[in-house]
Amino acid sequence: MSAHIRHQIIADKGGKPAFVVVPFDEYLAMVGEASDGGLPDDDVTVPVEVARAHLVDGVSLIRAWREHLGLTQEEVSVRMGVSRSGYSQMERPDQRHRRSTLQKIASALGVMVEQLTD
């Protein structure tokens, strides 16, 4: 009796194995599971435009992401349920935010919290 194989091999055009699809829990075990059960922190990426605005131009990551996504402060403040001026203060480069605040901002922007932290 053969065991059920849970992996799928995907071949290239020449018929040679090119990729293997494995269950997500096995993938996490191979690379080291993140504390939140999601992808490992190494997989957090930031577009070069966001990084440049933050590192070269000196704007906060929050503002850099908002501008990269083409959103106004008003749009993000409405999504968060705060005033525009309140949100404006959150974008200041010298602001230090609680994790819960970063989670609300990340949710409003549609990004991961880890993408808003240095």
URDAWO-V162088 format. One record per residue. N is the residue number from 0. PHI is phi in radians with two decimals (none if undefined). Layout:
# URDAWO-V162088
N & PHI
N & PHI
This chain:
# URDAWO-V162088
0 & none
1 & -1.70
2 & -1.37
3 & -1.22
4 & -1.58
5 & -1.71
6 & -1.83
7 & -2.09
8 & -1.74
9 & -1.98
10 & -1.65
11 & -1.42
12 & -1.12
13 & -1.50
14 & 1.53
15 & -1.47
16 & -1.00
17 & -2.07
18 & -2.49
19 & -2.24
20 & -1.67
21 & -2.13
22 & -1.03
23 & -1.04
24 & -1.12
25 & -1.21
26 & -1.02
27 & -1.06
28 & -1.13
29 & -1.23
30 & -1.73
31 & 1.67
32 & -1.14
33 & -1.26
34 & -1.08
35 & -1.61
36 & 1.39
37 & -1.67
38 & -1.28
39 & -1.05
40 & -1.03
41 & -1.09
42 & -1.56
43 & -1.39
44 & -2.14
45 & -2.36
46 & -1.02
47 & -1.02
48 & -1.12
49 & -1.19
50 & -1.07
51 & -1.10
52 & -1.06
53 & -1.31
54 & -1.41
55 & -1.61
56 & -1.49
57 & 1.39
58 & -1.47
59 & -1.18
60 & -1.07
61 & -1.09
62 & -1.15
63 & -1.05
64 & -1.13
65 & -1.02
66 & -1.16
67 & -1.07
68 & -1.46
69 & 1.26
70 & -1.79
71 & -1.62
72 & -1.06
73 & -1.07
74 & -1.07
75 & -1.21
76 & -1.11
77 & -1.14
78 & -1.06
79 & -1.53
80 & 1.35
81 & -2.20
82 & -1.26
83 & -1.10
84 & -1.17
85 & -1.13
86 & -1.15
87 & -0.95
88 & -1.12
89 & -1.16
90 & -1.45
91 & -1.06
92 & -1.10
93 & -1.57
94 & -1.33
95 & -2.00
96 & -1.87
97 & -1.21
98 & -1.01
99 & -1.12
100 & -1.18
101 & -1.07
102 & -1.13
103 & -1.16
104 & -1.14
105 & -1.03
106 & -1.10
107 & -1.14
108 & -1.52
109 & 1.35
110 & -2.16
111 & -1.50
112 & -0.96
113 & -1.07
114 & -1.41
115 & -1.85
116 & -2.05
117 & -1.30
